Amino acid sequence: MEIIINPDRYDWKEISKRTLIDTSQLDSLCKEVFNAVGKLKDHAIRQYILQFDKVNIDNIEISRDEITDSVKSIPEELKNAIHLAKDNIWKFHKSQELIPNIITTTQGVECWQESRAIEKVGIYIPGGTAPLFSTVLMLGIPAKIAGCKEIILCSPPDKDGKIANEILYAAHITGVDRIFRIGGIQAIAAMTLGTKSVPQVNKLFGPGNQYVTAAKQYATRLGIAIDLPAGPSEVLIMADETSDTSFLAADLLSQAEHGKDSQVILISTSQTLLNSVNQIVYKQLEDLPRKDIAGQSIQKSKLICLPDKQNCIDFINEYAPEHLILSVKDVDFFTSRLVNAGSVFLGHFTPESAGDYASGTNHTLPTNGYAKAYSGVNLDSFIKKITFQKITEQGLQNIGPAIELMAEAEGLHAHKNAVTIRLKKIKSNQS
C-alpha cells in the first residue's frame, strides 16, 4: 500500500480521487442494448444472455418450483443467520416510517405530509464470483415495509442458467414478487422499458459493475429513477494508538476483496501504526481465497499519516467515504465534526462487515464522494412524500391578502384572482 506522510491540503483532492473507469464506449453500448430490447423485447434479452452469459435460456422467469428447491437446499445454520439479519434489518427500517403530523401554520390553515409507496420497483443483484444475497435483504425488506405493490428482481444466470440458491431464498423470505435470470445492461433495459415477460418499473435499485452502473444512469434519461450513483466499494478507517492493528488490517481487506477497483484507506496520526498495519495486511492477504482480487485493490490503496485529529476529520469530510470506521478512543470528537459519510462504524468491535450483513443498517451506500450529497438507501428511498393542506374560510382570510400581494408582485394575476374571488364569496356570505 502507498504510504503518504503529512500531505499538503492542496493535494487532498488529488489523493481522494477514486479509480477512474473509461466509460467512453459504455454509453453507445447502452444505447444499442436499450434500443434492441425496446424493439425486440424478450427475444433481444435471450440473445444478450447467450452473448454475454454464454447460456441459452427459454424461460427468463424463475419458476415457483425453482424457488421451492432453493428453500430446501439452504443449510439450516445459514437460514438462521439470514433470518437474524432479516429481523434486524426489518426493525431498523420499520422505525423509519413517517407518522403524519398535522401542523397548523396559521389559524385555519393545516398542512401535513403522508407517505405513498413507489408502486413498482426493480432490484438488481450481481451474480458472478460473489452472489450478493445480503443485498436482496437490504433492498427487498424496505420495499416491503414501504408497501411497494410490485417488487421484481433480476440477477445474471450462471453457466447452467441458474441463479444462486441463496439469492432465491433471500428473495422468497423478503417477499419479492417475481425473479428473472437476466444480468448486465439487458436486465436494466428490461426493467426500464418492460417486455412481455418483465414488468416496467418506476425505480431501479442495486449495485453492479461498470456496465450496470452505466445502464442505470442511461435509464434516468428515459424517465426511470435510480437509488443513487454507485461505483466500486470503499472504506476509510481512522485509527489511533488504542486500535488493534490486526483488526485494522482485516477491515481493510474486507473491502479490498469486493473487487480489484475497490479502494481502502487508513489514516492516523501515527506513522508507526501505519507501517505495522501495512505489514499485517500482506500477511493476512495470503490466507484469503480472493487474494488475487484483494491484492490488486490493496496495491492502489493508501495509508495516510496526518499531523493531528483536526486534519484527520477534515480529510474524512473531503474524501466522503462510503464506509467510515472510527477505531479511536475519542469517538465523540470525530462524530460531532463529521459531515460526509455513507455509514459509520464506531469503536474497535464494530467491523464494517456488520453493516454489510446483520446489524440492521443498509449497505447500499453512496460511493465516489457522493456521500457529500446523497444518503444511503433507506425506507424513504422506496416512498414518495405527498404534502396536503386544508384551509377554512377563516384561514383564507388570514393568509389570502398576503397571497394576493405576492401574486400581483410576480405578475401572476390569475393566481391572485383565485384567492380574490373566494374572499369576495366569504365576505358576501357573511353580509
N, C-alpha and C positions, 0 to 999 in steps of 0.2 A: 504494500500500500504506500501511496505517496505521503510523506511527512512534510507538513508545511509549518514553519515556525514564525509566529507573530506577523502574519501578512498585513500589509498596509490596507486600510479600509477602502482605499480606491480600488483595490484588487478583489474585494469580496464578491462583487457581481460576477466577475470572470470565474472565480473559484466556484461560485454557486451554480454555474451552468451545468445542465444535465447532458447526458449523451444525446447527440443530435442524430436524427434519422433522416435520411434522404427520402422525402415524400414527393419528389417532383413527378414520379411516374404513377404514384398511387391514385391521384385524382382521376387520371384518364382511365385507369383500370376500374375504379369505382363506377365511373360513368358508363363504361362498357357493360359491366355486370348488371347495374341497375336497369339500363335500357333493355337488356336481354330478358331479365326477369319481368319487367313491365310488359313486354310483348309476348313472350313465350311461357310465362308463369312457371308451373311445375316442371315442364319439360326442360326449361333452362336450368332450374335448380338441380335436376338429376344429372344434367350434362356437366355442371360445375362440380358436383360431388364426385363424379367419375374423374374429372380432370385434376382436381386438387387433392381429393382424399383417396383416389385410386380404388374406389369401390362402386359397384353397380347396385343401386337401390331401387326397388319397386315401391315399397311403402315408406314414404317420408315420415309419417307419423308413427310414434311408438304406440304399440297396442297395449290394452289392459293386461293381456297375458304376460307380456314382457315386464310390465311393472310388477305384477304379482310374483314373477320369478325372481325379480331383483330383491323383493322383500325377503324371500326365502333364503337368498344366497348371502345375506349380510350376517356376519357373526354377531351373536347376542351382545358380546362385550362392546363391539363397535356401535351397535344400535343404542346401547345405554349411553355411550359417550355422545352420540348425535342428539339423543333426547335431552341430555343435560344441557348441551349447548342451545338446543331449540328453546327450552324453558327459560333460560337466562336472556336470550335474545328477545323472546316474546315479552318478558317482564319489562325490560328496558325500553322497548319501543312502544309498548302499551301505555307506559307512563307519559308518553309524548302527545297523547290525544288532547285536542283542544276542547275545552268546556266553554260553550257560548256564554259571553258576559255582556249583558245589555248595559250600555253606557248612556246616560242622559247628558248630552253635551250642552244643551240649553233646555230650559223648561219647555216640554212639549216636543223635544227632538231626541229620538232614541236611535242609537247606532250599535251594530254588533257584527261579529263575524261568525260564519259557520263553515265547517269543512265538508267538502264533497270529494269522493274518491275519483281519481283518474280512471275512466271506465275500462280501458284495455291497455295492459302493459306487457311488454316483451322483455324477457330476461335472456341474456346471452351468457353461457357458461363455457369457458375454454375446456378443451379436452387435452389431447397430447400427452406429454410426459407427466403432467400433474393435473388430473381431473379435479377441478375445484368444487367439490360438492359442498364445502363450507359456504361458498358464495351463494348457493341455492338457498340456504337458510337465511343468509344476510339480506337477500332480496325478496324471497318468497314470503317470509314472515311479516315484514312491514306492509307488503302489498295486501296480504290477507287481513291484517288488522285495519288497514285503511278502508277496506271494503271494495277493492277493485273487482269489477264484475267478471273480467276475463284475464287470467294470468297465463301466458304461454311461455314456453322455454325452448330455446334452440341450443344444441351442442353438437360439435362435429362427431361423426361416426369413426370408429376405429377400422382397422383393415378387414374386420368381419362384419362391418355395417352396424355395430352395436354402440351403445352409449354406456359408460361405466355404471355398474350396478349401484354404486354409492350415490351418483348423481340422481338416478331414477328413484332411489329410496328417499333421499332428501326432498325431492320434488313431490313425492307421494305424501309424505307426512306434513309438508307445509301447505298443501292444498293447491299446487299448480294444476291448472285445468287441462292443458294439452302440452305434449312434448314432441319435438321434431328433431330428427337426426340430420341437422344441417349446420355447417360451420362457416366461418370466414365471411367475406363480403356478401356472399349469396344469402346467408342467414339474415343479415341486417337488411338486405334488399327485400327479402321475402316479407319480413315483419313490417317494413316501411310501406311497401306497395300492396301487399296482400295478394294471395293466389287462391286457386280453388281449394287447396289444402290448408294453407297458412293464413290465419286472420291478420288483417291490418291492425296495428296497434297505434296508440296515441303517444306513447313514450317508451324509449328504449333504455335498458339498464344493463350493466355488467361490464367486466373487464375483457381485454383481448389483446392480441398482438397488434402490430402497426397497421395491418390490413383492416382489422375490425375497428380500430380507433378511427382510421380514415373513413371507413364506411359509415360509422355513426355520425361523424361530422358532415359527411355528404348528405345523410338523411335529414339533417336540420334544414337543408336548403329546400327540402320537399315538404316542409311543414310538420315534421316529427320532432318532438322534444327528446333530449337525452339527459341522462343523470348528471354527468359532469365530464369535463375534459380529463382524460386519463392517459397516462404513459407508463413507462417502466416503474416498478416499485422502488421505494427508497426509505431509508431510516437515517435519522440523525440522533446520535447519543451524546448527552452531556455527562461527563464523569468527573469525579474528584477523588481525593485521597481515601475516601471511605468506600469506593467502588471495588467490587470483586473483579479482577481482570479476566478471569475465566468466564464470568457471566457476560462481560462486555464483548469478548471475542465470539461467544456463542450467539449473542444478539446480532452482531454484525453479519455473521454467516447465515443466520436465519433469513435475512432479507436478500443476501447475495445469491442464495440458491434459487430464488424466484426466476432469474434469467440473467444471461450474460450482460444485458444492458441495465440491470439494476444498479443503484448507486447507494453506497453506505458511507457514512461519515461519522467519525468520533472526534469530539472536541473536548479540550481540557486545558487547565492552566498548568498542568504538569507534563513536561516532555518525557520524564522518566516513565510515567504511566503509559503514555502513547507508545513508547518503544517496547515496553513489556507486552502490551496488548498485540502489537504487530507480530511479535514472535509467536504468541499463543494462537493467533488466528491461523497461521500456517500449519501449526501442529494439529489443531482441531480439523482443519480442512482435509487433511489426509484420511480421516476416518469417515468422510461423508460420501454416500453413494453418488451425489450430484456434484462431486468436487470439481469436475471439468467446467460445469456451468458457473458454480460459485467462484472458482478460481479466476475466470475471466472477468467477473464483476469486481472481485477484490483488487485486481491489478489496476482498475480505473478508479478506485475509491480513495478516500483521503483521511489522514489523521492530522488534525489541526491544533496547534498549540497557540492559545491566546493569552494575553497578559493578566486579565482579571475577569471576574464574573460579569461585569457590565458589558465588556466586549463580547463575552460568550453569548449573552442573551440578545445583544444587538445582532450578532451574526445569525443566530437562530431565526430571528424575525426577518432578516434579509433572505435567508435560504427558504423559509416557509416549508418545512418538511411535511411529507405525507404522514410519517410516524415520527414522534419525538419521545425518546426515553430520557427521563431525568433521573439518572443514577447518582444522586447527590444527597448530601446531608441537608443543605438549606434549600429544600424544595420550594418553600414559600417565596423566596427571592425571585425564582425563575417564573413561577406560575403567576405572580402578581404583575409581572412585566411582559408576560407572553402575549403576543398579538396574532401571530400567524403559525398555525399548525393544523394538521388534519385530525390526528388523535394523539393523546398524550398518555404516557405510561410513567407513573410516579414511583420512585423508590427502587430498591435493589431486588425486590422479589416480584416485580411486575414486568415480565417479558412481553415483548410485542406479540409473541405467539398467542398470548391470552386473548388479545383483541381480535386476532385472526380467527379464533375458533369459539371460545366458550365463555368469556367474561360477560358478554351481553351487548357490548357496543358494536357498531357496524364497521366492517373492514373495507367497505367501498369508499375510498377517500380521494381527495384531490392530490395530484402529483405535479411535478414540474413547476413548482412555485405557485400553482393555482390556489393554494390554501390562503393566499393573500386576499382572495375574493370569493372563494367557494367553500361551502360546508361539505362534510361527508354526507353520504346517503343516510337519511333518517325517515321517520314517518311522514314528515312534510313533503318529502320527495315524491310520494305517491298520492298526494291530495292537492286540491286547489282550495284556497280560502276565498269565500264569497262574502262580500260585505252587504249588509242590509241596513235600511233606515226607515223609520216611520215617524211622520210629522203630523201633529194635530193642528187644528186651526190656530190655537194659541202659539204653538211652536212656529208656524209660518209667519205669524205676526211678529214674533220675536226676532227671527233671522231674515225675514223677507226683505225689509228695507236695505240691509247690507248686501243681499244678493242683487237687488235692483241696481244699486250704486256700482257694484263691481262689474256687473254685466254691461252696463252702459259705458263704463270707463274702457272696457275692452272692445266696444263697438258691436256687441252681440245683443241686438235689441230684441230678437225673438226669445233669447234666454230671459231677458228682463220681463218680457210680456207674459211668459209662462207663470211668473210669480205675481205680476201686477193684476192679471185677470182673476187670480184666486183671491188676492187680498180684497179686491173690489167685491167679489162674491161674499166673502166673510162679512165685510162691512155692511153689505146690503141685507144679509140675513139678520144682522144684529140691530138693524134700524126698526 
